[in-house]
Amino acid sequence: MDLKTSLDPEGKILTSWISDGNPCSGSFEGVAWLYLHYNNLSGEIPSQISNLTELVDLYLDVNNLSGTIPPEIGNMASLQ
Protein backbone atom coordinates (compact mmCIF):
# COMPACT_ATOMS: atom_id res chain seq x y z
CA MET A 1 0.00 0.00 0.00
CA ASP A 2 3.05 2.25 0.43
CA LEU A 3 3.68 1.87 -3.29
CA LYS A 4 0.05 2.82 -4.02
CA THR A 5 0.40 5.94 -1.89
CA SER A 6 3.61 6.97 -3.65
CA LEU A 7 2.07 6.48 -7.11
CA ASP A 8 -1.37 7.93 -6.30
CA PRO A 9 -1.01 10.23 -3.27
CA GLU A 10 -4.54 11.63 -3.60
CA GLY A 11 -6.13 8.16 -3.85
CA LYS A 12 -8.10 9.01 -6.98
CA ILE A 13 -6.72 6.58 -9.55
CA LEU A 14 -5.68 3.28 -8.00
CA THR A 15 -8.94 2.56 -6.20
CA SER A 16 -8.76 -1.14 -7.13
CA TRP A 17 -5.60 -1.52 -5.01
CA ILE A 18 -6.94 -2.72 -1.66
CA SER A 19 -4.93 -3.97 1.29
CA ASP A 20 -6.55 -7.41 1.39
CA GLY A 21 -6.40 -7.91 -2.40
CA ASN A 22 -3.94 -9.89 -4.50
CA PRO A 23 -1.96 -7.67 -6.91
CA CYS A 24 -0.98 -10.70 -8.99
CA SER A 25 -4.60 -11.72 -9.60
CA GLY A 26 -5.18 -9.13 -12.30
CA SER A 27 -7.64 -7.18 -10.17
CA PHE A 28 -5.21 -4.35 -9.36
CA GLU A 29 -5.63 -1.75 -12.11
CA GLY A 30 -2.34 -0.98 -13.83
CA VAL A 31 -0.42 -3.95 -12.41
CA ALA A 32 0.86 -6.57 -14.81
CA TRP A 33 3.40 -8.66 -12.98
CA LEU A 34 4.81 -5.49 -11.40
CA TYR A 35 6.47 -3.93 -14.42
CA LEU A 36 7.38 -0.72 -12.61
CA HIS A 37 10.27 0.45 -14.75
CA TYR A 38 10.31 3.98 -16.19
CA ASN A 39 8.03 5.34 -13.45
CA ASN A 40 10.36 7.82 -11.74
CA LEU A 41 9.91 5.98 -8.42
CA SER A 42 12.12 7.21 -5.62
CA GLY A 43 13.05 6.07 -2.14
CA GLU A 44 13.86 2.60 -0.94
CA ILE A 45 12.29 -0.64 -2.13
CA PRO A 46 9.94 -1.65 0.73
CA SER A 47 10.72 -5.02 2.31
CA GLN A 48 6.97 -5.74 2.28
CA ILE A 49 7.24 -6.40 -1.45
CA SER A 50 8.40 -9.87 -0.41
CA ASN A 51 4.83 -10.53 0.77
CA LEU A 52 3.94 -10.97 -2.91
CA THR A 53 4.93 -14.63 -2.67
CA GLU A 54 3.72 -15.63 -6.15
CA LEU A 55 5.33 -12.71 -7.96
CA VAL A 56 7.28 -13.93 -11.00
CA ASP A 57 8.58 -10.70 -12.57
CA LEU A 58 9.65 -7.48 -10.89
CA TYR A 59 11.02 -4.72 -13.10
CA LEU A 60 12.27 -1.65 -11.23
CA ASP A 61 14.94 -0.37 -13.60
CA VAL A 62 15.10 3.22 -14.85
CA ASN A 63 13.80 4.77 -11.61
CA ASN A 64 15.40 6.83 -8.85
CA LEU A 65 15.45 4.17 -6.16
CA SER A 66 17.96 4.37 -3.32
CA GLY A 67 19.23 2.12 -0.57
CA THR A 68 19.87 -1.58 -0.76
CA ILE A 69 17.76 -4.38 -2.16
CA PRO A 70 15.81 -5.83 0.76
CA PRO A 71 17.22 -9.28 1.63
CA GLU A 72 13.64 -10.61 1.97
CA ILE A 73 13.39 -10.51 -1.83
CA GLY A 74 15.79 -13.46 -1.84
CA ASN A 75 13.07 -15.56 -0.18
CA MET A 76 10.61 -15.04 -3.04
CA ALA A 77 10.68 -18.54 -4.55
CA SER A 78 8.70 -17.69 -7.70
CA LEU A 79 10.66 -14.55 -8.57
CA GLN A 80 12.77 -14.91 -11.68
Beta strands, then each sheet from edge to edge (+ up, - down):
strand 1: 42-44
strand 2: 64-66
sheet 1: 1+ 2+
end
